[in-house]
Amino acid sequence: MSINQEQREKIASGQGFIAALDQSGGSTPKALKLYGVDESEYSNEAQMFAKVHQMRERIVTSPAFTGARVLGAILFERTLDDTFAGQEAAHYLWNTKQVVPFLKIDKGLEEEANGVQLLKPIPGLAALLAKAKAKGVFGTKERSVIKANNAAGIAAVLDQQFELAQQVLDAGLVPIIEPEVDIKAADKEAIEAELKKGLLARLDKLDPATPVILKLTLPSVDGFFKELVDHPSVLKVVALSGGYSRDEANARLARNPGIIASFSRALTEGLSAQQSDAQFNAALDAAIESIYRASIA
């Protein structure tokens, strides 16, 4: 079995979740602050990214972080060019930990229009996808945000996401399509109905031989995304924590069979730069175990 086929099988039928370790420029200061690293501890972007890389490296090199419970990990582009324990990041994840590597390829969000935020343009996309493939990355992630039940806005998000997904598939990688619904949206349930309808219509046009992954906000109605979970062109449906606490996100996830976690902030909740390695590893182990349990519930 080729590496790609082995990784695909792991995502499709493995027990566990995908760790989102792809905090980028805008979300990094907040992630570091929650980890106990104040903005006074770095004075420029390079130092900031070095600090957050230390946090990520501490997570992935921990004995608690292995393919036994963590199926995959999403990396930030800078991380792809960096190392974990002296090895190229994607190589380390798969060869040392048996964790499938993904890459965040989006460059952030446009200003809100029609109740949504579309993806910004991604210059040099073909070269980035080729580099990711060469470095052993299995798939990509690209995030848009939906804030209101505007049919035109939701259609625009999905059209853009599926067009990009096709480029990713053509490059031999598996896209994680992420049309996040803001958990504070007043009409969240109505948005999810419109979103599901739009997703199903577009998934029906895809070749099941090259399936995609969906990353969605946990739905207001338990089990609402079952048709997406069961769709032949969907390799996996994963859930973002979206601002819910870990306990809340886990509880909601456990009520949606077939969906697994892809948490970022909810995964690192309770981890601190000030913890000893023993304390850090114990806290990470507890976090991973709770998210793993919710993912296989």
Buried (B, 14 or more C-beta within 10 A) or exposed (E): EEEBEEBBEBBEEBEBBBBBBBBBEEBBBEBBEBBEBEEEEBEEEEEBBEBBBBBBBBBBEBEBBBBBBBBBBBBBBBBBEBEBEEEBBBBBBBEBBBBBBBBBBBBEBBEEEBBBBBBEEBEEBEEBBBBBBEBBBBBBBBBBBBBBBBEEBBBBBBEBBBEBBBBBBEBEBBBBBBBBBBBEBEBBBEBBBBBBEBBEEBBEEBEEEBBBBBBBBBBBEEEBBBEBBEBEBBBBBBBBBBEBEBEBBBBBBBBBEEBBBBBBBBBBBBBBBEBEEEEBBBBBBEBBEBBBBBBBB
